[in-house]
């Protein structure tokens, strides 16, 4: 259910289960984690096949967990995959066209950028049947949209469109084709992309973040010394 297509500086990873709106199974989570852990490209483009991005966890899996399954293992599996996306050395961009629900929203939240089409919709419907997003969603959602909008989105279970998702900061852009943004990012220097992501993603305190910035900038200057000199000479 996870399709991988390596294209130059972009690895395209597709939720490929359109008949089930790309609902993801534990095996799919494992395959997704492997796809982003050490990709051969500076940018990973995460997308869905058909008319949905990802409907979240497969309902048969959820039902099995509810019927005496290992709840902790189910939650930890999703968390590990979301963390692998966040910690990937590559920039991971979610291109959301159609429905993103539950775990699909959580996996998108773990991405570095979320780009929606006008047809994209978002919801955390778990609250309507007594659950909530536990794949890191309660951590990443308020970090992304702020506490007020996170509470509104999660407690209401309502569906929001791409315009409102952009308004609250759940997505950074609304475009007809997210691939155009992917290609724009992929044109940039891969070392700089990795260092910028490391600095911005750091969850350490301010002093440690500053130290990380210093080390990363030193590395980039050393790596691109000749290019910088050429640029300075031509300006």
N, C-alpha and C positions, 0 to 999 in steps of 0.2 A: 504493500500500500504506500510505500515511499519510493518515489522514482528519482533517480539522480542523473543529471546530465551536465557534464563538465564542458564549459564553453570558454576557452581562453582564461580571462581573469574572473569569470563568474561561474560558480557552481549553482545550478538550478535544482532546487529540491522541491518536489511536488507531492502534496498529499493526494494520492491517486486512488481514491475510492469513491468516485462520484455517485455511485448508486446509493451510498449511505451518507451522502453529503460530507464525505471525507472524515467521518468519525474515526477516531484513532484508537487502536488497541495497544496493549502493552508491548506487543512485538513491533508495532509501528513506532512507539515511543523509543524503543531500543534502536531501531534503524535510523530514526531521526537524530538521536544522540550521536551515533557513529558518523552520520553524514556531516555534522557540524564540528565534531571534536578536533579534527586536524585536516581540514579540506585543502586541496591543492590550488586554491584560488583566494584572492584577497577579499572577494565579496561572495556571500551566499545569498541567493534569492529564494525565499520561501514563499510558495504559492499553493493554491488549491486547484484541482482539476474540476471541470464542470462549472456549476453555478454557485458553488460555495467555497469559502476558504477552508474552514474546518468547523464541524459541528460539535467539537469537543470529544470527551471520552465516549467510546462505544457503549451504548446503553446495555447491551448484553453483558459487558464487562462490569458495569456499575451494578447491574442486577445480581451478578454472581458475587460481588463483594458484599452487597446487602444481605445475601442469603448465606451468611457464614463464611465469606471469603476473608482473606487477609487484608484488612482495611489499611493498615500501616504500609504494607508493601505496595499497594496500589497508589497511595499518596506519594510515597518516597520515589516511586518509579517516575511519576510525572514531574516531581521536583528536580530529580537528577537531570532529566532531559531539558527542562527550562534553564537550569543552571549551566548546562553544557552550551546552550545557545548563548546565554549571557557571557560566558567565559571563553567562547570560541575565539581563536586568534584572528579570525576573519570578521569583517563587518557583516552582520546578518540583517537583511532587510525583508520585512514581511510585506508582500504585495497582496492586499486584501480586496478581493472582488467577490461580492456576494456575502453570504452569512458567515460571521464568526461568532461562535457561541461557546460559553463555558470554558472548557479547557483550550479551545481554539483561541479565545481571547487571551488566556494566560500564556500560551506559547508565543503569541504575537507580542505581548508585553515584555517578554524576555529578549525580543529582538532589539537591535540598536536603532532601527527606524521602522516606522509603520506607515506605509503609503496606501491609501484607499482609493478606490474608484468611486464614482457617483452612485454605483449600485451596491456598495458595501453597507452592511448593517451589523450591529453589535449588541450582544446581550449576555448577562450572567443569569440564566433562568433557573439555576439550582435552587434559589430561595423559594421558588414556587412549589417545589416538592421536598423541601426540608434539607437542602444541602448548600454548600457554598464552594467557591473556587479555592482549592487547597494546594494547587501546584505553584505556590508562591504568589498567587494573585492578591492576597491580603497585604503583602509587602509591596509589590510593584505597582499595583493600581493607585494607591494614594501617593506614591512617589511620582507617578506620571501625571495624574490629573488633579492632585490635591485632595485633601480629606473630604471636603464637602461634596464634590462631584463623585468621589469614590463611594461614599455612603449612599448617595442618591442612586447611582448606577447599580450597586450591589443589593441594596435593600428593596428596591422597587421591582427588579427583574425586568424592567421595561426594555424595549428594543429602541435603539437610537440609530439614526441614519448617519451617513458620512459627514454631512454638514455639521451636525451636533457633535460628532466624534472629534472633528477638527476644532470646534469651539472650545471643548473642554481639554484639548491637548492629548486625547487618546491616540490620534494620528497626527502626523506632522504635515502631510500634504494630501490633497484630493486631486487626482489626475486621471485622465482617460486610460493611460497605460503605465502602470508602475515600473515596467521595464526601462522606461526612459530615465527614471531617477536612478535605478540600479546601474545603468551604463554610465551615467554622469559620475557617480561615486567611484566606479571601477576604473575610470580614466586617471584617477589620482594615484600618487605614489603609494605602493603597498606598505612600505615600512612606516610612512607617516600615518596611514590609516590605522595600523595596529597600535602605534604609540599613542595616538589621540584617543582611541577607544580605551586603552589601558588607563590613561589619566582620568578621563571623564567617568569611567565605570568604577573607579576606586571607591571603596566604602570605608576607607581608613580615615583617621582624623586629619585636620587641616595641615599640620606640620608634615605628616607622612605623605599627604597628597602633593605638597610642595616639593618634597624630596623626590617623589616619583616623577614629577614634571621636569625637575632639573636633570635627572638621569636620562629621561626619554629625549629631552631636547639636545643634550650632549651627544647622544647616540645619533640623532638625525643630522646634526651639524657635521659630525665626523664622517658619516656615511655619504653625505652630499657636498663635501667641501669643494670639490671641483666645479660642480654645477652652481653652487652659490657664488664662487669667484667669477664664473662666466656671466652670471646674471648681474653681479655688481659691476663688472667691466662694461656691460652693454647698457646700463641704465644711466 
